[in-house]
Amino acid sequence: MLDRLFELTGRGTTVGREVRGGLTTFMAMAYIILLNPIILAGAKDVTGARLSIAELTTSTALAAALSTLLMAFVGNAPFALAAGLGLNAVVAYQAAPHMTWPQAMGLVVLEGAVIIVLAVTGLRTLIMNAIPLALKHAISVGIGLFIALIGLVDAGFVARGTGTPVQLGATGHLTGWPVTLFCFGLLLMIVLYVRRTPAAILISIAVTAVLAVLVNALVSVPAKEWGVVVPHMPESLVAAPSFGLVGQFDLFGGFARAGALTATVVLFTLVLSGFFDAMGTIIGVSDEAGLVDQVGRVPRLGRILTVDGVAGMIGGSVSASANTVFVESAAGVGEGARTGLASVVTGALLGLTLLFTPIAAVVPAAAAAPALVLVGALMMTQSKNVPWTDIELAVPAFLTIALMPFTYSITNGVGAGVISYTLIKAARGKFAEIPWLLWAVSLIFLAYFGIDALRALFG
């Protein structure tokens, strides 16, 4: 039955390999259940409200479990889904400052709906195929740098400078216990990872969190230095899930609160970020799994993209931010995962974490942020696939990579890369190499960058 349902024999795999791969993927990505709440709870909405760590942890685990199981049975792919790093940054730093949390999450639900429409109509597949492969790799690299910068800032390792845009630490030097623990956690994570220790990221977070609890108990550390989460011993490791954020979304309230133009821009940013985040991951992991055909296309891509859109809606409906395919799925693929059976295992384990939400209230940014830095470093390896000697591709790729961390926006990087690629090809008279969809996307991005001028023009 499993063979017929998941095509095990056809893909050259076994039940044992799938179980091992699913477990590996879970161990590689479980950190997001601790990290996503820290990122979202670290921001305030337009009213100054913050979301609850406990409720965010429940929502993150619930959305990840449901989305991953959906991918297993509909997409039959070894992809795990959870709150996307980068997407949650868009929600926290680009949406929330203009509207309430329910309104921001309503836009996330709408983002998922738009992604579904694009997938069902086949337009998303066409756009994915129209983006040059070099830019796809550059998008992955840029996202890696962006999330690494978020980790460094959250940990206090990098801060706004007095004479420079950024500086080392809050004073120009590394000071304080939280920063020290971040450095320890990052070094430990690197050592465990290069030694191929299973669940290296999760182990490092756990060890650093325990040390943070001890330090906070023995040394007087100002609470503001820890950030959103002040480490302390939980009353219990197991507790009933807190579903207080489930269903707390307002589909169209953001348009009334922030204005139609601002809300539309935020929605557009979410769609583009989700679109291109998933695109690079799906292509990269599918290639690693040997699921890409001879012309570089992914089988069942339409179904996979549709599930990705539904996952976005699930994430928004429970206030976990948009879910998307996780690059850590490559860890399970490396252990032999080739089908949706691996995702069944991963999804079931994610569901079990609903019972252990008190642990999230123990983990400070100093313990979780190293994961962002390491994952960013791993995503940087895609840079080797960019043909840097070809100026027509090197310049767009560089702009894509550089502008994401420099402007704290995935969309800005993608837009700069697409526009510059189209312009360079046109300037050299190579119009045949510019798909018509790329012209359309370039015009959309031009409107995005010129939104203030359009707002002034049309009132």
C-alpha positions in Angstrom: 0.0 0.0 0.0 2.8 2.4 0.9 4.6 1.5 -2.4 1.4 2.3 -4.4 0.7 5.5 -2.5 4.2 7.0 -2.5 5.8 5.3 -5.5 8.7 4.0 -3.4 9.9 1.4 -6.0 9.6 3.9 -8.9 11.8 6.4 -7.1 14.3 3.8 -5.9 13.8 4.0 -2.2 12.5 2.0 0.7 10.4 2.5 3.8 13.5 2.4 6.0 15.2 5.1 4.0 12.1 7.3 4.1 11.7 7.0 7.8 15.3 7.8 8.4 15.1 10.8 6.0 12.0 12.1 7.6 13.5 11.9 11.1 16.7 13.6 9.8 14.7 16.5 8.3 12.8 17.0 11.6 16.0 17.1 13.6 17.5 19.6 11.1 14.5 22.0 11.1 13.0 21.6 14.6 14.8 24.8 15.6 12.2 26.9 13.7 9.7 26.0 16.4 11.9 27.9 18.9 13.2 30.6 16.4 10.0 31.7 14.7 8.3 32.8 18.0 11.4 34.9 18.9 11.4 36.7 15.5 7.7 37.5 15.6 7.5 38.3 19.3 10.5 40.6 18.8 8.4 43.1 16.8 5.5 45.3 17.8 2.4 46.0 15.6 1.1 49.5 14.9 -0.6 49.6 18.4 2.6 48.5 20.2 1.2 45.0 20.9 3.4 41.9 21.0 2.5 38.3 20.4 2.8 35.6 23.1 5.8 33.3 22.8 3.8 30.3 24.1 0.9 30.9 21.6 3.4 31.5 18.8 5.2 28.2 19.6 1.9 26.3 19.4 0.9 28.0 16.2 4.3 27.4 14.6 4.3 23.7 15.4 0.6 23.2 14.4 1.0 25.0 11.0 4.2 23.1 10.2 2.7 19.7 11.0 -0.4 20.3 8.9 1.5 21.8 6.0 4.1 19.0 5.9 1.5 16.3 6.0 -0.4 18.0 3.2 2.8 18.0 1.1 3.2 14.3 1.9 -0.2 13.2 0.5 -0.8 15.8 -2.2 2.7 16.6 -3.5 4.4 13.2 -2.7 7.6 15.1 -2.2 10.2 14.9 0.6 9.6 18.5 1.5 8.9 19.8 5.0 7.2 23.1 5.5 7.2 25.6 8.3 7.3 29.3 8.9 9.7 30.7 6.4 12.8 32.6 7.5 12.6 35.8 5.6 8.8 35.6 5.3 8.4 36.0 9.0 10.8 39.0 8.7 8.5 40.6 6.1 5.5 40.1 8.5 7.4 41.4 11.5 9.3 44.3 10.0 7.3 45.4 6.9 3.7 44.5 7.7 3.2 44.9 11.5 4.5 48.5 11.8 1.5 49.6 9.6 -1.3 47.4 11.0 -2.4 45.2 13.9 -1.2 41.6 14.1 -4.5 40.1 13.0 -4.5 42.4 10.0 -0.9 41.4 9.1 -1.8 37.7 9.4 -4.9 38.4 7.2 -2.5 39.6 4.5 -0.5 36.3 4.9 -3.7 34.3 4.3 -4.4 36.4 1.2 -0.7 35.8 0.1 -1.3 32.1 0.2 -4.5 32.5 -1.8 -2.7 34.4 -4.5 0.0 31.8 -4.6 -2.6 29.1 -5.1 -4.2 31.0 -8.0 -0.8 31.5 -9.6 -0.1 27.8 -9.1 -3.5 26.5 -10.3 -3.4 28.7 -13.5 0.2 27.5 -14.2 1.4 31.1 -14.1 3.7 30.5 -11.2 5.4 27.6 -13.1 5.8 29.8 -16.1 7.4 32.6 -14.1 9.7 30.1 -12.3 10.9 28.8 -15.7 11.3 32.3 -17.0 13.7 33.4 -14.2 17.4 32.7 -15.3 19.0 29.9 -13.3 21.8 32.2 -12.2 19.3 34.6 -10.6 17.6 31.6 -8.9 20.9 30.7 -7.2 21.5 34.4 -6.4 18.1 34.6 -4.6 19.1 31.7 -2.4 22.4 33.4 -1.5 20.8 36.7 -0.8 18.2 35.1 1.5 21.1 33.4 3.3 22.8 36.7 3.9 19.6 38.3 5.0 18.7 35.8 7.6 22.3 35.7 8.9 22.1 39.4 9.4 18.9 39.0 11.3 20.6 36.5 13.6 23.6 38.8 14.2 21.3 41.7 15.0 19.0 39.8 17.3 21.9 38.4 19.2 23.4 41.9 19.7 26.6 40.9 17.8 25.9 43.6 15.3 24.2 46.9 16.2 23.4 50.3 14.7 26.5 52.4 14.9 27.0 56.0 15.9 29.3 57.0 13.0 28.6 54.0 10.8 25.4 52.2 9.7 26.4 49.1 11.7 29.0 48.2 14.2 30.3 45.4 16.3 28.1 45.1 19.4 26.2 47.9 21.1 29.4 49.9 21.9 31.7 49.0 19.0 33.0 46.0 21.0 31.6 42.7 22.1 30.3 43.0 25.6 27.8 41.2 27.9 26.8 37.7 28.7 24.2 37.3 25.9 26.7 38.1 23.2 29.3 35.8 24.8 26.8 33.0 24.8 25.8 33.7 21.2 29.5 33.4 20.2 29.8 30.1 22.2 26.6 28.7 20.6 27.7 29.6 17.1 31.1 28.0 17.5 29.6 24.9 19.0 27.1 24.7 16.2 29.8 25.0 13.6 31.9 22.3 15.2 29.0 19.9 15.6 27.8 20.5 12.0 31.2 20.0 10.3 31.6 16.8 12.3 28.2 15.7 10.9 26.6 15.3 14.3 22.9 14.5 13.9 20.7 17.4 14.9 23.7 19.7 15.3 21.6 22.9 15.2 19.1 21.6 17.8 21.8 20.3 20.2 23.6 23.6 20.0 20.5 25.6 20.8 19.6 23.4 23.7 23.1 23.5 25.2 23.4 27.3 24.9 19.9 27.8 26.3 20.8 25.7 29.4 23.9 27.8 29.9 21.8 31.0 29.5 19.5 29.8 32.2 22.4 29.1 34.5 24.1 32.5 33.8 20.9 34.4 34.3 20.4 32.6 37.6 23.9 33.2 38.9 24.7 36.7 37.4 22.7 39.8 37.4 22.1 40.4 33.6 19.7 43.3 32.6 16.6 41.8 31.1 16.9 44.1 28.0 20.2 42.5 27.1 18.5 39.2 26.6 15.9 40.5 24.2 12.3 39.2 24.1 13.0 36.0 26.0 14.7 36.1 29.4 16.0 32.6 30.1 14.6 30.9 33.2 13.7 27.4 34.4 10.2 26.4 33.2 7.7 25.1 35.7 7.1 22.1 33.4 8.6 20.7 30.2 5.2 19.4 29.0 2.0 21.5 28.8 -1.3 21.7 26.9 -0.9 23.6 23.7 -2.0 27.2 23.8 -4.2 27.8 20.7 -5.0 31.5 21.5 -3.7 32.7 18.1 -5.6 30.2 16.0 -8.1 32.0 13.8 -6.9 35.4 14.9 -6.7 37.0 11.4 -8.5 39.8 9.6 -8.5 39.4 5.9 -9.1 42.9 4.7 -8.6 45.0 7.9 -5.1 45.9 6.9 -6.4 47.8 3.8 -8.6 50.0 6.1 -5.9 50.5 8.8 -2.8 51.1 6.6 -4.5 52.3 3.5 -5.2 50.4 0.3 -1.9 51.3 -1.4 0.3 50.5 1.6 -1.5 47.2 2.3 -1.3 46.2 -1.4 2.4 46.9 -1.4 2.8 44.7 1.7 0.7 41.9 0.1 2.8 42.2 -3.1 6.0 41.9 -1.0 4.7 38.8 0.8 3.6 37.2 -2.5 7.0 37.9 -4.1 9.0 36.8 -1.1 7.0 33.6 -0.7 7.1 33.0 -4.4 10.9 33.2 -4.8 11.8 31.8 -1.4 10.0 28.6 -2.3 11.2 28.6 -5.9 14.9 28.3 -5.0 14.3 25.7 -2.3 12.1 23.5 -4.4 14.5 23.5 -7.3 17.6 23.0 -5.1 16.2 20.2 -3.0 14.6 18.4 -5.9 17.9 18.5 -7.8 19.6 17.0 -4.7 17.0 14.3 -4.6 17.4 13.5 -8.3 13.7 14.4 -9.0 14.6 17.0 -11.7 14.2 15.9 -15.3 16.7 16.4 -18.1 15.5 19.9 -18.9 15.7 21.0 -15.3 12.0 20.7 -14.4 10.4 19.3 -11.3 7.8 16.5 -11.6 4.4 17.3 -10.0 5.5 20.9 -9.7 1.9 22.2 -10.0 0.8 20.2 -7.0 3.9 21.1 -4.9 3.4 24.8 -5.6 -0.4 24.6 -4.8 0.5 22.9 -1.4 3.0 25.7 -0.8 0.2 28.2 -1.3 -2.2 26.4 1.0 0.6 26.2 3.6 0.9 30.0 3.4 -2.8 30.3 4.2 -2.5 27.8 7.1 0.4 29.8 8.6 -1.5 33.0 8.4 -4.7 31.6 9.8 -2.9 30.5 13.0 -0.7 33.6 13.2 2.5 31.7 12.6 3.5 33.7 9.5 3.6 32.1 6.0 4.7 28.5 5.8 6.9 27.5 2.9 9.2 24.6 1.8 12.2 24.4 4.1 15.7 24.1 2.8 16.6 21.7 5.6 14.6 19.2 3.7 17.9 18.6 1.9 19.2 17.0 5.1 16.5 14.3 4.8 17.2 13.9 1.1 20.8 13.3 2.0 19.7 10.4 4.2 17.7 8.8 1.3 14.3 10.6 1.4 12.7 10.6 -2.0 8.9 10.6 -1.5 6.1 12.0 0.6 6.5 9.1 3.1 9.4 11.0 4.6 7.2 14.0 5.0 4.6 11.9 6.9 7.3 11.1 9.4 8.4 14.7 9.7 4.9 16.0 10.0 4.0 13.5 12.7 7.1 14.5 14.8 6.2 18.2 14.3 2.8 17.5 15.7 4.3 15.9 18.8 6.2 19.1 19.6 2.8 20.7 20.4 3.1 19.1 23.9 6.5 20.7 24.6 5.8 24.4 24.1 7.1 25.6 27.5 10.6 24.9 26.3 10.3 27.9 23.9 9.9 30.3 26.8 13.4 29.3 28.0 15.4 29.9 24.7 16.7 33.5 24.3 17.9 35.0 21.0 21.5 34.4 22.1 20.8 30.6 21.9 18.6 30.6 18.8 20.3 33.2 16.6 23.3 31.1 15.7 21.0 28.8 13.7 20.2 31.8 11.4 23.9 32.5 10.9 24.7 28.8 10.1 21.7 28.3 7.8 22.7 31.6 6.0 26.3 30.2 5.6 24.9 27.0 4.1 22.7 28.9 1.6 25.8 30.9 0.5 27.2 27.7 -1.1 24.8 28.4 -4.0 27.1 31.2 -5.0 29.3 28.7 -6.7 26.6 28.1 -9.3 26.6 31.8 -10.4 28.7 32.3 -13.6 30.7 35.3 -12.2 32.7 35.7 -15.3 29.6 36.5 -17.4 28.9 40.2 -16.7 25.3 39.9 -18.0 24.6 37.5 -15.1 27.2 38.6 -12.5 25.8 42.2 -12.1 22.1 41.1 -11.6 23.2 38.3 -9.3 25.3 40.7 -7.2 22.5 43.2 -6.9 20.1 40.5 -5.9 22.5 39.2 -3.2 23.6 42.6 -1.9 20.3 44.4 -1.6 18.5 41.7 0.5 20.6 42.2 3.6 21.5 45.9 2.9 17.8 46.9 2.7 16.4 44.2 5.0 14.1 43.1 2.2 14.1 39.9 0.0 11.8 41.6 -2.5 14.2 44.6 -3.1 16.9 42.1 -4.0 14.8 40.1 -6.4 13.5 43.2 -8.0 16.9 44.7 -8.5 18.1 41.5 -10.0 15.2 41.0 -12.4 15.2 44.7 -13.6 19.0 44.8 -14.2 19.0 41.5 -16.0 16.3 42.6 -18.4 17.9 46.0 -18.9 21.4 44.5 -19.6 20.0 41.9 -22.1 18.0 44.7 -23.9 21.0 47.0 -24.0 23.0 44.4 -25.8 20.2 43.7 -28.2 19.5 40.2 -26.9 15.7 40.6 -26.9 15.2 36.9 -27.8 16.7 35.9 -24.5 14.1 37.9 -22.5 10.9 36.0 -21.9 7.8 38.1 -22.2 7.0 37.3 -18.6 10.3 38.8 -17.5 9.3 42.1 -19.1 6.0 42.0 -17.1 7.7 41.1 -13.8 10.2 43.9 -14.4 7.4 46.4 -14.9 5.8 45.3 -11.7 9.0 45.7 -9.8 9.5 49.2 -11.3 6.1 50.1 -10.0 7.1 48.7 -6.7 10.2 50.7 -6.4 8.5 53.8 -7.6 5.5 53.4 -5.3 6.0 56.8 -3.6 6.0 58.6 -7.0 2.8 56.7 -8.0 1.2 57.6 -4.7 2.0 61.2 -5.3 0.8 61.1 -8.9 -2.5 59.4 -8.3 -3.2 60.7 -4.8 
